[in-house]
Amino acid sequence: MTALATGSEAWWRSKNGPEWERQKESYRVTFWWRDPAGTQKTSTVKRVWLYVTGVTDHHQNARPQSLERIPDTDVWQWQGEFSPEWRGSYCFIPSVNENDFADTVFDGQLPDRMALREGWGRLLPHAVSDPLNPQSWRGGRGHAVSALEMPEAPVQPGWDRPDTPFQPPVCIEWNSARLKNSRRVWIFTTGDEGSDRPLAVLLDGQFWAESMPVWPALASLTEARKLPPAVYVLIDVIDMEHRSRELPCNPDFWLAVQEELLPHINTLVPFSDRADRTVVAGQSFGGLSSLYAGLNWPQRFGCILSQSGSYWWPHRGGQQDGLLIGQLRAGEKNARGLRIVLEAGRNEPLIFRANQAIYAELRAQQVYWRQVDGGHDALCWRGGLTQGLMTLWQPLIQ
C-alpha cells in the first residue's frame, strides 16, 4: 500500500485528532495542526503554542511548548509521552510572533512562574480547538478546547450516554437582596416529585448547564439506579469578578443561598432539608467554597464534593497554607460527621499539595480521597462529579 504524502488532502482526511502508539509504560502522542495559510512561504505563522492542561499549562513550571512545522508543508506537529490512564483537554494557539513570553520564561533551568502565567494569560483568548477532533467545547476560562483520552482512562459514569432523554431544566432569575446582584439558576429534577428527594447544589452552574451540559449523565445514572431521584440547583457565578469574590470563603454568599435561594426553590420544587441528603459540589474556587459551606453550616450541608479545591487561597502561587487549612489546624472549625469526597489531579502540583494538607486535617470527618491522573481540568471533573454524587448518595440507592 502506497504511503500518503504528508500534508496531502488524502493524508489530512485520514486524521481524526491526536494519534498515539504504545510504548513500554506510556503512549507517545502526536498532535497535528493544519496551517490554513499553507507552507512557510505563504503563511505568517511562526509558532503554534500547545496548551495541554496538566502538561504544558500554567500550572506546570515548565517552558511553553510549540508545535514544529514539517518543512514545505502545511503540517505542524508535536509529540509527547502520556500515561495509559491520562485524560485532559488541549488547545492550539497560532501566533505570528517568534516568542510571546518574557525572556525570563526561557532563562535558567526553570521559568519565572509569574511571567509564565502572564504569557499564557495573553495567549489563551486566542486559543482554538482542534478542528480534527469532534470532541471539543468552550472551557471554563472561555477559550475553546478539545479532549484527549488515553485507552485506559477511567470510566466516567453517565457521560458515555449523551443521548439519554431528560426533562429540560427550569432556569430562573435570582435577585439577591443580601448580595445585591442578580444571576441565573438552573433547577433540574429527576424521578417523581416528593419532599424527600435529596438536593445537590452545583457551583459554577453556568458551565454544567451550558459548556458541558450534565443533564444526560444525571438522567442516565438515575435511570440505571446509580443515583437516586433528586433535585439539582446550578448557580451561575455571573462573571469572574463575582466568582473570585463570592466563592472563596464568603459567608454572605452561603447565607444568601440558605436564606433566599433555597427557600424560594423549595416553593417550586420540594426537596429534603436533611443535611445528610444535601450535597454541595464545586471545582477550584468552588471546591474550596463547598468545604467551607459544610464546615460552617454542617446542619444544612452534610455532603461535600470538592474537586481541585483551591485550598492555597488567599496565597496565590505561594507555598503558605491557605485560610481554611489554618483554621482547621487552629481548631476553629468544629463540624463533625460530614461526608466528603476530596479529589485533586496529580498534574496540578500546588493544588494537589494543598488538598493533601487539608485531607490530613479532616480527621473528624468521613473523607473519600481520590487522586486523578490529570490536571486542573473540567474533562476530569465531569467524571469525578458523577462518581462523587454516587459515592455520597450511596446510602440512598435502593
C-alpha positions as CSV (number, residue, x, y, z in Angstrom):
1,M,0.0,0.0,0.0
2,T,1.4,3.4,-1.0
3,A,2.0,5.8,1.9
4,L,0.1,9.0,1.7
5,A,2.1,12.2,1.1
6,T,2.4,14.2,4.3
7,G,0.2,17.2,4.0
8,S,-1.8,16.0,1.0
9,E,-5.6,16.2,1.1
10,A,-5.9,12.4,1.4
11,W,-3.4,12.5,4.3
12,W,-5.3,15.1,6.2
13,R,-8.6,13.2,5.6
14,S,-7.0,10.3,7.5
15,K,-6.5,12.4,10.6
16,N,-9.1,12.5,13.5
17,G,-7.1,14.4,16.1
18,P,-4.1,13.3,18.1
19,E,-2.6,9.9,17.3
20,W,-0.8,7.6,19.7
21,E,1.3,4.4,19.8
22,R,2.0,2.3,22.8
23,Q,5.5,2.4,24.4
24,K,6.6,0.2,27.2
25,E,4.8,2.0,30.0
26,S,3.2,5.0,28.2
27,Y,1.7,6.3,25.0
28,R,3.6,8.5,22.6
29,V,1.1,11.0,21.3
30,T,1.4,13.1,18.2
31,F,-0.7,16.3,17.9
32,W,-1.4,17.8,14.4
33,W,-2.4,21.2,13.3
34,R,-3.1,22.4,9.7
35,D,-1.9,25.8,8.7
36,P,-4.8,27.4,6.8
37,A,-2.3,29.7,5.0
38,G,-0.3,26.9,3.6
39,T,3.5,26.4,3.9
40,Q,6.2,28.7,5.4
41,K,6.3,30.5,2.0
42,T,2.8,31.7,2.2
43,S,2.0,31.7,6.0
44,T,2.9,34.3,8.6
45,V,2.5,31.8,11.5
46,K,5.8,31.4,13.4
47,R,4.6,29.5,16.5
48,V,1.7,27.1,17.3
49,W,1.7,27.0,21.1
50,L,0.3,23.8,22.6
51,Y,-1.7,24.2,25.9
52,V,-2.3,20.8,27.3
53,T,-3.9,21.0,30.8
54,G,-1.7,19.4,33.3
55,V,1.2,19.0,30.9
56,T,2.2,22.3,29.3
57,D,-0.3,24.7,31.0
58,H,0.4,27.5,33.5
59,H,0.1,25.1,36.5
60,Q,3.4,23.5,35.4
61,N,6.6,25.3,36.0
62,A,7.9,24.2,32.6
63,R,8.8,26.0,29.3
64,P,6.0,26.6,26.8
65,Q,5.8,24.1,24.0
66,S,5.2,24.9,20.3
67,L,4.4,22.5,17.5
68,E,7.0,22.4,14.7
69,R,6.3,22.8,11.1
70,I,7.3,20.0,8.7
71,P,9.2,22.0,6.1
72,D,7.4,22.8,2.8
73,T,4.1,21.6,4.1
74,D,1.1,23.0,6.0
75,V,1.6,20.4,8.7
76,W,2.6,21.3,12.3
77,Q,3.3,18.6,14.8
78,W,4.4,17.9,18.5
79,Q,5.0,14.7,20.3
80,G,4.9,13.9,24.0
81,E,4.6,10.9,26.4
82,F,1.3,10.3,28.3
83,S,0.3,7.7,30.8
84,P,-2.2,5.0,29.7
85,E,-4.8,6.4,32.2
86,W,-4.3,10.1,31.0
87,R,-7.3,12.3,30.4
88,G,-7.2,16.0,29.7
89,S,-8.1,18.9,27.4
90,Y,-5.8,20.8,25.0
91,C,-5.9,23.7,22.5
92,F,-3.7,25.3,19.9
93,I,-2.6,29.0,19.8
94,P,-1.2,30.0,16.4
95,S,1.0,33.1,16.6
96,V,2.8,35.4,14.1
97,N,5.5,36.1,16.7
98,E,8.7,34.1,17.3
99,N,8.1,34.5,21.1
100,D,5.1,35.6,23.1
101,F,6.7,35.2,26.5
102,A,9.1,37.3,28.6
103,D,12.8,36.3,28.3
104,T,12.7,35.1,32.0
105,V,10.4,32.2,30.9
106,F,13.3,30.7,28.9
107,D,16.2,31.8,31.0
108,G,17.7,29.3,33.5
109,Q,16.5,25.8,34.3
110,L,13.0,26.9,35.4
111,P,10.9,29.7,34.0
112,D,9.7,32.6,36.1
113,R,6.3,31.5,37.3
114,M,4.5,34.9,37.1
115,A,6.0,35.7,33.7
116,L,4.8,32.2,32.5
117,R,1.3,32.8,33.8
118,E,1.1,36.3,32.3
119,G,2.3,35.0,28.9
120,W,-0.4,32.3,28.8
121,G,-2.9,34.8,30.1
122,R,-2.3,37.0,27.0
123,L,-2.4,34.0,24.6
124,L,-5.4,31.9,25.8
125,P,-8.1,34.3,24.5
126,H,-6.8,33.5,21.0
127,A,-6.8,29.7,21.5
128,V,-8.6,27.4,19.1
129,S,-9.8,23.9,19.5
130,D,-8.6,21.0,17.3
131,P,-10.6,21.1,14.0
132,L,-9.8,17.4,13.5
133,N,-11.3,16.5,16.9
134,P,-15.1,16.3,17.2
135,Q,-15.0,16.2,21.0
136,S,-14.5,20.0,21.6
137,W,-16.2,22.6,23.8
138,R,-15.6,26.0,25.4
139,G,-13.6,25.7,28.6
140,G,-14.2,27.4,31.9
141,R,-11.8,30.2,31.0
142,G,-13.8,30.9,27.9
143,H,-11.5,29.5,25.2
144,A,-12.1,26.6,23.0
145,V,-10.5,23.2,24.0
146,S,-10.6,19.6,22.8
147,A,-10.4,16.2,24.5
148,L,-7.6,13.8,24.8
149,E,-8.3,10.4,26.5
150,M,-5.9,7.5,26.6
151,P,-7.2,4.0,26.1
152,E,-7.0,3.1,29.9
153,A,-8.6,6.4,31.2
154,P,-11.1,5.5,34.0
155,V,-14.8,5.3,33.1
156,Q,-16.7,8.5,33.7
157,P,-20.2,7.4,35.0
158,G,-23.1,8.6,32.9
159,W,-21.0,10.6,30.4
160,D,-21.0,7.6,27.9
161,R,-24.8,8.1,27.4
162,P,-25.1,11.5,25.8
163,D,-28.3,10.6,24.1
164,T,-30.3,9.8,27.2
165,P,-33.6,11.7,27.2
166,F,-34.3,14.1,30.1
167,Q,-36.8,16.6,31.3
168,P,-35.2,20.0,30.5
169,P,-34.2,22.1,33.4
170,V,-36.0,25.3,34.5
171,C,-33.9,28.5,34.5
172,I,-34.9,31.2,37.0
173,E,-33.6,34.6,37.8
174,W,-32.3,35.0,41.4
175,N,-32.3,38.6,42.6
176,S,-30.4,38.6,45.9
177,A,-31.1,41.3,48.4
178,R,-28.1,40.3,50.6
179,L,-25.6,40.1,47.7
180,K,-27.2,43.0,45.8
181,N,-27.0,41.2,42.4
182,S,-28.9,39.1,40.0
183,R,-28.0,35.8,38.3
184,R,-29.4,32.7,36.6
185,V,-30.1,29.5,38.5
186,W,-31.0,26.2,36.8
187,I,-33.3,23.7,38.5
188,F,-33.1,20.1,37.3
189,T,-35.2,17.3,38.7
190,T,-35.1,13.5,38.2
191,G,-37.7,11.0,39.3
192,D,-41.1,11.7,40.8
193,E,-41.8,14.8,42.8
194,G,-41.5,14.4,46.6
195,S,-40.4,16.4,49.6
196,D,-37.8,13.7,50.5
197,R,-35.8,14.0,47.3
198,P,-32.1,14.8,48.0
199,L,-30.6,18.1,46.9
200,A,-27.4,18.9,45.1
201,V,-26.1,22.4,44.8
202,L,-23.6,22.7,41.9
203,L,-21.4,25.7,41.8
204,D,-20.1,27.2,38.5
205,G,-23.6,26.2,37.4
206,Q,-23.3,28.0,34.0
207,F,-20.5,25.6,33.0
208,W,-22.5,22.4,33.8
209,A,-25.6,23.9,32.2
210,E,-24.1,25.3,29.0
211,S,-20.5,24.5,28.3
212,M,-20.6,20.8,29.3
213,P,-24.3,20.0,30.0
214,V,-24.6,17.5,32.8
215,W,-28.3,16.6,32.2
216,P,-28.0,13.4,30.1
217,A,-25.4,12.0,32.5
218,L,-27.6,12.6,35.6
219,A,-30.6,11.2,33.8
220,S,-28.7,8.1,32.7
221,L,-27.4,7.3,36.2
222,T,-30.9,7.9,37.7
223,E,-32.4,5.6,35.1
224,A,-29.8,2.9,36.0
225,R,-30.5,3.4,39.7
226,K,-26.9,4.5,40.4
227,L,-28.2,7.9,41.6
228,P,-31.5,8.5,43.5
229,P,-34.2,10.7,42.1
230,A,-33.0,14.2,43.1
231,V,-33.2,18.0,42.8
232,Y,-30.2,19.8,41.3
233,V,-29.6,23.5,41.7
234,L,-26.9,25.0,39.5
235,I,-25.8,28.5,40.5
236,D,-24.3,30.9,37.9
237,V,-21.2,32.8,39.0
238,I,-22.3,35.9,37.0
239,D,-18.7,36.6,35.9
240,M,-15.1,36.0,37.0
241,E,-15.0,39.1,39.3
242,H,-18.1,37.9,41.2
243,R,-16.7,34.4,41.3
244,S,-13.4,35.5,42.8
245,R,-15.3,37.5,45.5
246,E,-18.2,35.2,46.3
247,L,-16.8,31.7,46.2
248,P,-13.6,31.8,48.4
249,C,-14.8,31.5,52.0
250,N,-17.6,34.2,51.7
251,P,-20.2,33.9,54.5
252,D,-22.6,36.3,52.8
253,F,-22.8,34.1,49.7
254,W,-23.8,31.0,51.7
255,L,-26.2,32.9,53.9
256,A,-27.9,34.2,50.8
257,V,-28.2,30.7,49.4
258,Q,-29.8,29.4,52.6
259,E,-32.0,32.4,53.4
260,E,-33.1,33.4,49.9
261,L,-32.4,30.9,47.2
262,L,-33.2,27.5,48.7
263,P,-36.5,28.6,50.4
264,H,-37.7,30.1,47.1
265,I,-36.8,26.9,45.1
266,N,-38.5,24.8,47.7
267,T,-41.8,26.5,46.9
268,L,-41.3,25.5,43.2
269,V,-39.8,22.0,43.7
270,P,-39.9,20.3,47.1
271,F,-36.7,18.7,48.4
272,S,-35.3,17.3,51.6
273,D,-33.9,19.7,54.2
274,R,-31.8,16.9,55.8
275,A,-28.0,17.7,55.8
276,D,-27.1,14.0,55.1
277,R,-29.1,14.2,51.9
278,T,-27.7,17.5,50.7
279,V,-24.6,17.8,48.5
280,V,-22.6,20.9,47.7
281,A,-20.3,20.3,44.7
282,G,-17.6,22.6,43.3
283,Q,-14.4,22.8,41.5
284,S,-11.3,25.0,42.1
285,F,-12.7,28.0,44.0
286,G,-15.9,26.1,44.0
287,G,-14.2,23.2,45.7
288,L,-12.9,25.5,48.4
289,S,-16.3,27.0,48.8
290,S,-18.1,23.7,49.1
291,L,-16.0,22.5,52.0
292,Y,-16.3,26.0,53.6
293,A,-20.1,25.7,53.4
294,G,-20.0,22.2,55.1
295,L,-17.6,23.2,57.9
296,N,-19.6,26.3,58.7
297,W,-23.2,25.1,58.2
298,P,-23.0,21.3,58.8
299,Q,-26.6,21.3,59.9
300,R,-27.6,22.2,56.3
301,F,-24.8,20.9,54.1
302,G,-23.7,17.4,55.2
303,C,-22.2,16.0,52.0
304,I,-19.3,17.8,50.3
305,L,-17.9,17.1,46.8
306,S,-14.7,19.1,46.4
307,Q,-12.7,18.8,43.2
308,S,-9.3,20.5,42.8
309,G,-10.2,22.8,45.7
310,S,-8.1,26.0,45.8
311,Y,-7.0,25.4,49.4
312,W,-4.0,27.6,48.9
313,W,-6.3,30.7,49.0
314,P,-5.6,33.5,49.6
315,H,-1.8,32.9,49.0
316,R,-1.8,32.7,45.1
317,G,1.3,30.9,43.8
318,G,2.9,30.6,47.3
319,Q,3.6,27.7,49.5
320,Q,1.8,29.0,52.5
321,D,-1.2,27.2,54.0
322,G,-4.5,28.6,52.9
323,L,-7.1,30.2,55.3
324,L,-9.2,27.1,55.6
325,I,-6.2,24.8,56.4
326,G,-5.0,27.3,59.0
327,Q,-8.5,27.4,60.6
328,L,-8.7,23.6,60.8
329,R,-5.3,23.4,62.4
330,A,-6.3,26.0,64.9
331,G,-9.4,24.1,65.8
332,E,-11.7,26.9,64.7
333,K,-13.8,24.5,62.6
334,N,-15.7,22.1,64.8
335,A,-18.1,20.4,62.4
336,R,-18.4,16.7,62.9
337,G,-19.9,13.9,60.8
338,L,-19.5,15.4,57.3
339,R,-19.2,13.0,54.4
340,I,-16.6,14.4,52.0
341,V,-15.3,13.5,48.6
342,L,-11.9,15.2,48.1
343,E,-10.4,15.0,44.6
344,A,-7.3,16.5,43.0
345,G,-5.1,15.9,40.0
346,R,-1.5,14.8,40.2
347,N,-0.7,17.2,37.4
348,E,-1.8,20.4,39.3
349,P,1.1,20.4,41.8
350,L,0.2,23.4,44.1
351,I,-3.5,22.4,44.4
352,F,-2.6,18.7,44.8
353,R,-0.3,19.6,47.8
354,A,-2.9,21.9,49.3
355,N,-5.5,19.1,49.0
356,Q,-3.2,16.6,50.7
357,A,-2.7,19.2,53.5
358,I,-6.4,19.7,54.1
359,Y,-7.0,16.0,53.9
360,A,-4.6,15.5,56.8
361,E,-6.7,18.0,58.9
362,L,-10.1,16.4,58.3
363,R,-9.8,13.8,61.0
364,A,-13.3,14.2,62.4
365,Q,-14.9,13.6,59.0
366,Q,-15.6,10.7,56.7
367,V,-13.4,11.5,53.7
368,Y,-13.1,9.7,50.4
369,W,-9.7,10.8,48.9
370,R,-9.3,10.4,45.1
371,Q,-6.2,11.2,43.0
372,V,-6.7,11.8,39.3
373,D,-4.3,11.2,36.5
374,G,-4.9,14.7,35.0
375,G,-4.8,18.4,35.7
376,H,-7.0,21.3,36.6
377,D,-9.5,20.2,34.0
378,A,-13.2,20.0,33.5
379,L,-12.7,16.9,31.4
380,C,-11.5,15.2,34.6
381,W,-14.0,16.9,36.8
382,R,-17.1,15.7,34.9
383,G,-16.4,12.1,35.8
384,G,-15.5,13.0,39.4
385,L,-18.7,14.9,39.7
386,T,-21.0,12.0,38.8
387,Q,-18.8,9.5,40.7
388,G,-18.8,11.7,43.7
389,L,-22.6,12.1,43.7
390,M,-22.8,8.3,43.5
391,T,-20.5,7.9,46.5
392,L,-22.1,10.5,48.7
393,W,-25.7,9.3,48.0
394,Q,-24.9,5.6,48.1
395,P,-26.9,5.1,51.3
396,L,-30.0,6.3,49.4
397,I,-29.7,3.9,46.5
398,Q,-32.1,1.1,46.6
